[in-house]
Amino acid sequence: MDAKLSELRERWRDPILTALTIMLCLLLFVLAPLRAERIPGAQEAGFALVAVLTGAVLLLTGKRYAIWALVTAILFAGFAAIHRLIQPSMLDVYLDAAAWLLLSLALILEVGRTVFGPGRVTYHRVVGAVLLYLAVGLGFAAVFAFIGAASDKAFSGFVVSDSANLADVLIYFSFGVLTGIGSGDITALHPIARSIVLLEAMFGQLYPATLLARIVTLEIEDRRI
């Protein structure tokens, strides 16, 4: 059984990176806005997509820490959804933020290990490097949720609360910082929030210019061989 799983993992390891990228893009840029607009079924579709994404990560890796991180993330998100129906509170925000952070960390560790691991650099690995970039943006969004939940004066133009548009706004702000375009209408005020913003902005500038560019160059060189 282990031999078959290893063979299956080796065969589909690189294509899974592309599939994970597509799923995370759908989760961040399609389902989050739909949930913010309270479109029926958006939240349920998000849970289903996270479940499929989790299965894909588990196929990508057999590491126990990744399995436990993903299972815990699903449990946190599920408990937050149930608790929100019974007695909404800021606890739901912390649980959702913890779920996002665990999901992003699992993706960063396992995708990074695959993308920058030994072996031929393929198109799928280039896409996986983009996935790593997206996972980092999700992780910073989770950190901003924790900071905003702890202090309602952490940001100007936005107060973190248990609302349907929370994920959409945090993703908007995080990727605005990551890409360097900024959001304009939301500004970090808390000293810790400002430090995190600077850290994300530096990563957003350095990663595409160094690691991502290097991966693309290696893929082009391998294609010529």
C-alpha positions in Angstrom: 0.0 0.0 0.0 2.8 2.4 0.9 4.6 1.6 -2.3 1.5 2.3 -4.4 1.0 5.6 -2.6 4.6 6.6 -3.1 4.3 5.8 -6.8 1.1 7.7 -7.1 2.6 10.7 -5.2 5.7 10.7 -7.5 3.6 10.6 -10.6 1.1 13.3 -9.7 3.4 15.5 -7.5 4.0 18.2 -10.0 0.5 18.3 -11.6 -1.0 18.6 -8.1 0.8 21.9 -7.7 -1.2 23.4 -10.7 -4.4 21.9 -9.3 -3.8 23.4 -5.9 -3.0 26.8 -7.4 -6.3 26.8 -9.3 -8.2 25.8 -6.2 -6.6 28.4 -4.0 -7.3 31.1 -6.6 -11.0 30.1 -6.6 -11.1 30.2 -2.8 -9.4 33.6 -2.5 -10.7 35.5 -5.5 -14.0 33.9 -6.3 -15.6 32.3 -3.3 -14.5 34.9 -0.7 -16.2 37.8 -2.7 -19.3 35.7 -3.2 -19.5 35.0 0.5 -19.0 38.7 1.2 -22.1 39.3 -1.0 -23.9 36.6 0.9 -24.5 34.5 -2.2 -26.3 31.3 -1.2 -24.0 28.3 -1.2 -20.8 30.3 -1.3 -19.7 29.2 2.2 -20.6 25.6 1.6 -18.7 25.6 -1.7 -15.7 27.1 0.2 -15.8 24.2 2.7 -16.0 21.7 -0.1 -13.1 23.3 -1.9 -11.0 23.3 1.3 -11.7 19.6 1.7 -10.6 18.9 -1.8 -7.6 21.1 -1.4 -6.7 19.2 1.8 -7.0 15.9 0.0 -4.7 17.2 -2.7 -2.1 18.3 -0.1 -2.3 15.0 1.6 -1.6 13.3 -1.7 1.3 15.6 -2.3 2.9 14.7 1.0 2.7 12.0 3.6 4.1 14.2 6.4 2.2 13.8 9.7 2.6 17.5 10.6 0.9 18.6 7.4 -2.0 16.1 8.0 -2.5 17.3 11.6 -2.3 21.0 10.6 -4.9 20.6 7.8 -7.3 18.5 9.9 -7.0 21.0 12.8 -7.7 23.8 10.3 -10.9 22.1 9.1 -12.0 21.5 12.7 -11.4 25.2 13.6 -13.3 26.4 10.6 -16.2 24.0 11.2 -16.5 24.9 14.9 -16.4 28.6 14.0 -19.3 28.1 11.5 -21.4 26.1 14.0 -20.6 28.5 16.9 -21.5 31.5 14.7 -25.0 30.1 14.2 -25.5 29.6 17.9 -23.8 32.5 19.6 -21.7 34.8 17.3 -18.6 36.3 18.9 -15.0 37.3 18.2 -14.0 33.7 19.0 -15.2 32.9 15.6 -12.8 35.4 14.1 -9.9 33.9 16.0 -10.9 30.3 15.0 -11.2 31.3 11.3 -7.8 33.1 11.4 -6.2 30.1 13.0 -7.6 27.9 10.3 -6.3 30.2 7.5 -2.9 30.3 9.1 -2.6 26.6 9.5 -3.8 26.0 5.9 -1.2 28.6 4.6 1.6 27.1 6.7 0.9 23.6 5.5 0.9 24.8 1.9 4.0 26.9 2.3 6.0 24.0 3.9 4.9 21.3 1.5 4.7 23.3 -1.7 8.0 24.9 -0.9 9.6 21.5 -0.3 8.3 20.3 -3.7 9.0 23.3 -5.7 12.6 23.8 -4.5 13.4 20.2 -4.0 15.6 18.0 -6.2 14.4 17.0 -9.7 13.7 18.6 -13.0 12.1 22.0 -13.0 8.8 21.7 -14.9 6.0 24.1 -15.8 4.0 22.7 -12.8 6.8 23.7 -10.5 6.7 27.2 -11.8 3.0 27.3 -11.1 3.8 25.9 -7.7 6.1 28.8 -7.0 3.1 31.1 -7.7 1.0 29.0 -5.4 3.7 29.6 -2.7 3.3 33.3 -3.2 -0.5 33.0 -2.8 -0.2 30.9 0.3 2.1 33.6 1.9 -0.6 36.2 1.1 -3.2 34.1 2.8 -0.9 33.6 5.8 -0.4 37.4 6.2 -4.2 37.9 5.9 -4.6 35.5 8.9 -2.0 37.4 10.9 -3.8 40.7 10.2 -7.0 39.1 11.4 -5.4 38.3 14.7 -4.0 41.8 15.1 -7.3 43.5 14.1 -9.3 41.2 16.5 -7.0 42.1 19.4 -7.2 45.9 18.7 -10.0 47.6 16.9 -7.7 50.6 16.3 -5.0 48.5 14.5 -6.2 49.7 11.0 -7.9 52.8 9.7 -10.8 52.3 7.3 -11.5 48.8 8.6 -12.4 47.2 11.9 -12.0 43.4 12.2 -15.3 41.9 13.2 -17.2 38.7 12.7 -18.8 39.6 9.4 -19.4 37.9 6.0 -16.9 40.2 4.2 -14.1 39.7 6.7 -12.1 37.3 4.6 -12.6 39.3 1.4 -11.4 42.6 3.0 -8.3 40.9 4.6 -7.4 39.2 1.4 -7.8 42.5 -0.5 -5.6 44.3 2.0 -2.9 41.5 2.3 -2.5 41.1 -1.5 -2.4 44.9 -1.9 0.5 45.0 0.4 2.2 41.9 -1.1 2.0 43.1 -4.7 3.0 46.7 -3.8 -0.1 48.3 -5.3 -1.5 49.1 -1.8 -5.2 49.3 -0.9 -5.4 53.1 -0.2 -8.6 52.9 1.8 -7.0 50.7 4.6 -3.9 51.7 6.5 -2.0 50.0 9.3 -1.9 52.0 12.5 -0.7 49.6 15.2 3.1 49.3 15.5 3.0 45.6 15.1 0.6 45.8 12.2 3.0 48.3 10.5 5.9 45.9 11.0 4.0 43.0 9.5 3.0 45.2 6.6 6.6 46.1 5.9 7.7 42.5 6.2 5.0 41.4 3.7 5.9 44.2 1.3 9.6 43.3 1.4 8.7 39.6 0.7 6.4 40.7 -2.1 9.2 42.6 -3.8 12.0 40.2 -3.3 10.3 36.9 -4.0 9.3 37.5 -7.6 12.7 39.1 -8.4 14.8 36.3 -6.9 13.3 32.9 -6.2 10.4 33.0 -8.7 12.7 34.4 -11.4 15.3 31.7 -10.7 12.6 28.9 -11.0 11.4 30.3 -14.3 15.0 30.5 -15.6 15.7 26.9 -14.6 12.4 25.7 -16.3 13.5 27.4 -19.6 16.9 25.9 -19.4 15.5 22.4 -18.7 13.2 22.8 -21.7 16.2 23.5 -24.0 18.0 20.3 -22.9 
